[in-house]
Amino acid sequence: MSTVTLAKIYEKQGHLADALDIYETLYQKNPADYEIKEAIDRIKKVNTKALKYFMGMQTPEQFAKFERWLAKSWS
């Protein structure tokens, strides 16, 4: 069952893609809900693909690759 509470938990745990999926589903059902719209906008400001990759990194090579990507992105 998808609820705002579950989406908030996912968001706080860093599972932004999962939280965004829930928020977007809830927003389709209730587009007048300002809190949900605000959450969607907040999460979309974060690069969820990069965050998901970062959270799954385990090897020094993955960290180095991410570090190079990050340096390019910020320059």
C-alpha positions as CSV (number, residue, x, y, z in Angstrom):
1,M,0.0,0.0,0.0
2,S,1.5,3.3,-1.1
3,T,1.1,6.1,1.4
4,V,2.7,9.5,2.1
5,T,4.1,8.0,5.2
6,L,5.9,5.3,3.3
7,A,7.2,7.7,0.8
8,K,8.6,9.9,3.6
9,I,10.3,6.9,5.1
10,Y,11.9,6.0,1.8
11,E,12.9,9.6,1.3
12,K,14.6,9.8,4.7
13,Q,16.4,6.5,4.0
14,G,17.7,7.8,0.7
15,H,15.5,5.6,-1.5
16,L,14.5,8.6,-3.5
17,A,13.5,6.7,-6.6
18,D,11.1,4.6,-4.6
19,A,9.7,7.7,-2.7
20,L,9.3,9.5,-6.0
21,D,7.3,6.6,-7.5
22,I,4.9,6.6,-4.6
23,Y,4.5,10.4,-4.5
24,E,3.8,10.5,-8.2
25,T,1.2,7.7,-7.9
26,L,-0.5,9.6,-5.1
27,Y,-0.3,12.9,-6.9
28,Q,-2.2,11.4,-9.9
29,K,-5.0,10.4,-7.5
30,N,-5.0,13.8,-5.8
31,P,-3.4,16.6,-7.9
32,A,-4.6,19.3,-5.4
33,D,-2.3,17.9,-2.7
34,Y,0.3,20.6,-2.2
35,E,2.4,18.5,0.2
36,I,2.8,15.7,-2.4
37,K,3.6,18.2,-5.2
38,E,6.3,19.8,-3.0
39,A,7.8,16.5,-2.3
40,I,8.0,15.6,-6.0
41,D,9.7,18.9,-6.8
42,R,12.1,18.4,-3.9
43,I,13.2,14.9,-5.0
44,K,13.4,15.8,-8.7
45,K,16.1,18.4,-7.8
46,V,18.3,15.5,-6.7
47,N,20.0,13.5,-9.4
48,T,18.4,10.2,-8.4
49,K,20.3,8.1,-11.0
50,A,23.7,9.3,-9.6
51,L,22.5,8.8,-6.0
52,K,21.3,5.3,-6.7
53,Y,24.7,4.5,-8.3
54,F,26.5,6.1,-5.4
55,M,24.6,4.1,-2.8
56,G,25.4,0.8,-4.6
57,M,29.1,1.4,-5.0
58,Q,31.3,-1.3,-3.4
59,T,34.6,-1.3,-5.2
60,P,37.4,1.2,-5.4
61,E,37.0,1.3,-9.2
62,Q,33.3,2.3,-8.8
63,F,34.3,5.1,-6.4
64,A,37.0,6.3,-8.8
65,K,34.6,6.3,-11.7
66,F,32.0,8.2,-9.7
67,E,34.6,10.7,-8.5
68,R,35.7,11.4,-12.1
69,W,32.0,11.9,-13.2
70,L,31.4,14.2,-10.3
71,A,34.5,16.3,-11.1
72,K,33.3,16.6,-14.7
73,S,29.8,17.6,-13.6
74,W,31.0,20.3,-11.3
75,S,33.5,21.9,-13.6
